[in-house]
Amino acid sequence: MKDLQTLVDTVRRDGFVVVRDFFPPDVVARAHAELEAWFQKDVEERRAKGVTAPPFVGVAGSSQLTRPSHLLLDVYGKSPAFDSMFERILTEPLSRGLLRAVVGERFKMRGYNIRRMSGAYDPPPAHEWHRDSRGEFCIGIFLTDVAPEEHGATALVPGSHLFPFDPRWNALFSEPYRGLKVFLKKNRYSRRLAETALKGAAGAYGRRGDFYIFFNDVWHGRQPNLHGSQTMVALLGAFPTEFPYPDKVPTPSREVIERLSPAIQEVIRQDQPPNPSRDTVIHEMLATRRKARFRDPFYMARLERKIADAASLPYILYANGLTFVRHRLVPASH
């Protein structure tokens, strides 16, 4: 699928699209090898220093290592081949046209991360259904093949970018839930919503050389990894320049920036002006998103969640060492 209008229409309908056979195989293989070397350096340094906690900052930069996955954060300048792949997305007419139509002429990077699945058995629920920050989108690049079903792919619900709310905070699908666990059994309306809303759930599947774009408003998570797959995918988060970051985003050092192409240097700038036009799919999505109507499945699931949260409030406060004293939160005595 290489027709620009078809790609744009697919994002408008589903909230994501995969662009096939975009990168030459030899470039992808070189990027994979360069990044794999950094993953190994991170593992070796952790072992040498006796680091067992997931977060770590070392020779490979910031990383997160858990049993199922290994994440390298902000890998700007670490793989010349990978940087050239991202530059291609920014400059090639088809991909640049897709980005312009979907998010606008200008956008700013939030993350430049690579996720490597370890191959460890990772049963469901691997990662809960959720949304990220308003206006955020992701460019995913397949550095290995990622097969459908139970191979640790990013899970996606087509069309859910138009759903009324974030399921993490407005429904009771599954763990993790900070409130009373009994409500994960007494969740009739959330179960009913899940049966319909998640019926067409799919994932970001592709072959090395493909890339995809998805709105982070799409309900997404991660599929379980049950077959020992050691997939590697780049997850590049960004915002159109008119949307604020939800947190502080560090910029690479000057030394690193100077190694990057002008096209990449432009999108990591945080002082870009806002897009002059709002005629993009992302603004259309936010303007036309459906509302939860009285007694429809979304409305009832959100009401059920509100009741559960209210009933669980004393438990949540106590579990976090807090209690109410004259309308103030203070540490609880145990």
C-alpha positions in Angstrom: 0.0 0.0 0.0 2.0 3.0 -1.3 -0.8 5.3 -2.4 -0.7 8.4 -0.2 -4.4 9.0 0.0 -5.1 5.4 0.9 -2.6 5.6 3.7 -4.2 8.8 5.0 -7.7 7.3 4.8 -6.5 4.3 6.7 -5.1 6.4 9.6 -8.4 8.4 9.6 -10.4 5.2 9.9 -8.2 3.0 12.1 -5.9 5.4 13.9 -2.8 3.7 12.5 -1.3 2.4 9.3 1.6 0.2 8.3 3.8 1.3 5.3 5.3 -1.8 3.7 8.8 -2.4 2.2 10.0 1.1 2.9 13.6 0.5 3.8 16.3 -1.5 2.0 17.1 -4.8 3.8 20.8 -4.2 4.0 20.2 -0.9 5.9 17.8 -2.5 8.3 20.3 -5.3 9.0 23.0 -2.8 9.7 20.9 -0.8 12.0 19.8 -4.0 13.9 23.4 -5.0 14.3 24.5 -1.6 15.5 21.7 -1.4 18.1 22.1 -5.0 19.2 25.7 -4.1 20.2 24.4 -1.3 22.4 21.9 -3.7 24.1 24.8 -6.1 24.8 27.0 -3.3 26.3 24.1 -2.3 28.6 23.7 -5.9 29.8 27.4 -6.4 30.3 27.8 -3.1 32.3 24.8 -4.0 34.5 26.3 -7.4 35.2 29.7 -5.9 36.0 28.2 -3.4 38.4 25.7 -5.7 40.0 22.7 -3.6 38.8 19.4 -5.5 39.2 16.9 -2.6 39.2 15.1 -1.9 35.8 16.3 1.7 35.3 20.0 2.3 34.7 22.2 4.9 33.1 25.5 3.7 31.7 27.6 3.6 28.6 24.5 2.8 26.5 22.6 5.8 28.0 19.3 5.4 29.9 17.7 2.0 29.7 14.9 -0.1 31.3 15.5 -3.8 31.7 12.7 -6.1 32.8 12.3 -9.9 32.4 10.2 -9.6 29.2 11.8 -6.6 27.5 14.8 -4.3 27.3 14.4 -0.6 26.3 17.1 1.8 25.3 16.0 5.4 25.6 16.9 8.3 23.3 19.3 6.5 21.1 20.1 9.5 18.9 23.5 9.1 17.3 24.1 5.6 18.5 23.4 3.9 15.1 24.2 5.8 11.9 22.2 3.3 10.0 19.1 3.7 12.2 19.4 7.5 12.1 19.5 7.3 8.3 16.3 5.3 8.4 14.5 8.0 10.4 15.9 10.7 8.1 14.4 8.8 5.2 10.9 8.9 6.8 11.3 12.6 7.4 12.4 13.4 3.8 11.0 10.8 1.4 8.0 12.3 -0.5 5.5 9.5 0.4 6.3 9.4 4.2 6.7 13.1 4.5 3.3 13.6 2.8 1.7 11.1 5.1 3.1 13.0 8.2 2.0 16.3 6.8 -1.6 15.1 6.3 -1.8 13.3 9.6 -0.1 15.5 12.1 1.1 18.7 10.2 4.1 20.3 8.7 6.0 20.5 12.1 6.3 18.2 15.0 8.7 17.7 17.9 10.2 14.5 19.3 9.4 13.2 22.8 11.3 9.9 22.6 13.7 8.0 20.3 13.5 4.5 21.9 14.3 1.0 20.9 12.4 -2.0 22.4 13.9 -5.5 22.3 11.8 -8.4 23.6 14.0 -10.8 25.5 12.1 -13.9 24.5 11.0 -14.6 28.1 7.6 -16.1 28.6 5.3 -13.1 29.0 1.7 -14.2 29.5 -1.4 -11.9 29.4 -2.1 -9.3 30.4 1.3 -8.1 29.2 0.3 -4.5 29.2 -3.0 -2.9 30.0 -5.2 -1.1 27.4 -4.5 2.6 27.7 -4.0 5.9 25.9 -1.1 8.3 26.2 -1.0 12.1 26.1 -3.4 14.2 24.0 -1.9 14.9 20.6 0.9 12.3 20.8 1.7 10.0 18.0 4.2 7.3 17.4 6.4 6.2 14.5 7.3 2.5 14.8 10.0 1.0 12.8 10.4 -2.8 12.5 14.0 -3.9 12.9 12.9 -7.6 12.9 9.8 -9.3 11.7 6.9 -9.1 14.1 4.3 -11.8 13.5 0.6 -11.6 14.5 -0.6 -13.1 17.7 1.4 -13.7 20.9 4.8 -12.4 19.8 4.9 -9.3 21.9 3.7 -6.8 19.3 2.2 -3.5 20.2 -1.6 -4.2 20.6 -4.0 -1.8 18.9 -7.8 -1.5 18.6 -8.7 -0.2 15.2 -11.0 2.8 15.4 -10.6 3.3 19.1 -9.0 6.8 18.6 -12.6 7.9 18.2 -13.8 6.3 21.5 -14.9 8.7 24.2 -12.2 7.9 26.9 -9.0 6.2 28.1 -9.9 2.7 29.4 -7.1 2.8 32.0 -8.9 5.4 34.0 -12.5 5.1 32.9 -13.3 1.4 32.9 -12.5 -1.8 34.9 -11.1 -4.2 32.4 -8.3 -5.9 34.3 -5.3 -5.3 36.5 -3.6 -3.1 37.4 -6.3 -1.5 39.5 -5.4 0.4 42.7 -8.8 0.1 44.2 -10.6 -2.8 45.9 -10.0 -5.9 43.8 -13.6 -7.1 44.2 -14.6 -4.6 41.6 -12.6 -6.4 39.0 -15.2 -9.2 39.4 -18.2 -6.9 39.9 -17.6 -5.1 36.6 -20.6 -6.1 34.5 -20.6 -3.0 32.3 -16.9 -2.9 31.7 -16.9 -6.6 30.7 -19.8 -5.8 28.3 -17.8 -2.9 26.9 -14.7 -5.0 26.5 -16.6 -7.7 24.6 -17.7 -5.1 22.0 -14.9 -2.5 22.0 -12.0 -5.0 21.9 -13.6 -7.4 19.5 -11.5 -6.3 16.6 -8.3 -5.9 18.5 -5.2 -6.3 16.3 -1.6 -5.2 16.6 1.4 -3.6 14.9 2.5 -6.5 12.7 5.1 -6.2 10.0 8.4 -7.3 8.5 11.8 -5.7 8.8 11.8 -2.8 6.5 8.2 -1.7 7.3 7.2 1.2 9.5 3.9 2.3 11.0 2.3 5.4 12.4 -0.3 5.4 15.1 -2.1 7.9 17.2 -1.5 7.3 20.9 -5.2 8.0 21.4 -5.7 4.5 19.9 -6.4 2.1 22.7 -3.1 0.2 22.8 -1.0 -2.1 25.0 1.3 -5.0 24.3 0.4 -8.5 23.3 1.8 -11.4 25.2 5.0 -13.1 24.1 4.4 -16.8 24.4 6.8 -18.2 21.7 10.2 -16.9 22.7 10.2 -14.1 20.1 13.2 -11.6 20.3 11.7 -8.8 18.3 13.2 -5.4 18.0 11.1 -2.3 17.2 11.8 1.4 17.3 9.2 3.5 19.1 9.6 7.2 18.3 7.1 9.4 20.1 6.3 12.9 19.0 3.7 15.7 19.1 2.6 18.3 16.6 4.3 21.5 17.7 1.0 23.2 18.8 0.5 20.5 21.5 2.4 20.9 24.8 4.6 18.1 26.2 3.1 16.5 29.3 6.5 16.4 31.0 10.0 17.7 30.6 11.7 16.3 27.6 15.6 16.5 27.6 17.4 17.3 24.4 20.5 15.4 23.3 23.9 17.0 24.0 25.4 19.3 21.4 28.0 16.7 20.5 25.2 14.2 19.7 23.1 16.8 17.8 26.0 17.7 15.6 26.2 14.1 14.4 22.6 14.1 13.2 21.2 15.2 9.9 19.5 18.6 9.5 16.2 16.9 9.1 16.5 15.1 12.5 18.0 18.2 14.2 14.8 20.1 13.2 12.4 17.7 14.8 14.2 17.5 18.1 14.0 21.3 18.5 11.6 22.3 21.2 11.3 26.0 20.1 9.5 25.4 16.8 6.4 27.5 16.0 3.0 25.9 16.0 1.6 24.5 12.7 -0.2 27.3 10.8 -3.0 25.0 9.8 -5.3 22.7 11.8 -6.4 20.8 8.7 -4.9 17.5 9.8 -6.3 14.1 10.7 -5.2 14.4 14.3 -7.2 17.6 14.8 -10.1 16.1 13.0 -10.0 13.1 15.3 -10.1 15.3 18.4 -12.9 17.4 17.1 -15.1 14.5 16.0 -14.6 12.0 18.8 -17.8 10.5 20.0 -19.3 11.4 23.3 -20.5 8.9 25.9 -24.3 9.0 25.8 -26.5 8.2 28.7 -26.9 4.5 29.2 -24.7 3.5 26.3 -21.8 1.0 27.0 -19.2 3.7 27.4 -21.4 5.8 29.8 -22.3 2.8 32.0 -18.7 1.5 32.1 -17.4 4.9 33.2 -20.2 5.2 35.8 -19.2 1.8 37.2 -15.6 2.9 37.4 -16.5 6.1 39.3 -18.6 4.1 41.8 -15.7 1.6 42.3 -13.2 4.5 42.8 -15.4 6.2 45.3 -16.0 3.1 47.3 -12.2 2.3 47.2 -11.0 5.7 48.2 -10.5 4.9 52.0 -8.6 1.7 51.0 -6.4 3.6 48.4 -5.5 6.2 51.0 -4.7 3.7 53.7 -2.6 1.6 51.3 -0.6 4.6 50.4 -0.1 5.6 54.0 -2.6 8.5 54.0 -5.7 9.4 55.9 -8.1 12.4 56.3 -7.7 14.8 59.2 -10.0 17.8 59.0 -10.1 17.6 55.2 -6.3 17.3 54.9 -4.3 14.2 53.8 -1.7 13.2 56.4 0.5 10.1 56.9 -1.5 7.3 58.5 -0.3 5.6 61.6 0.0 1.8 61.3 
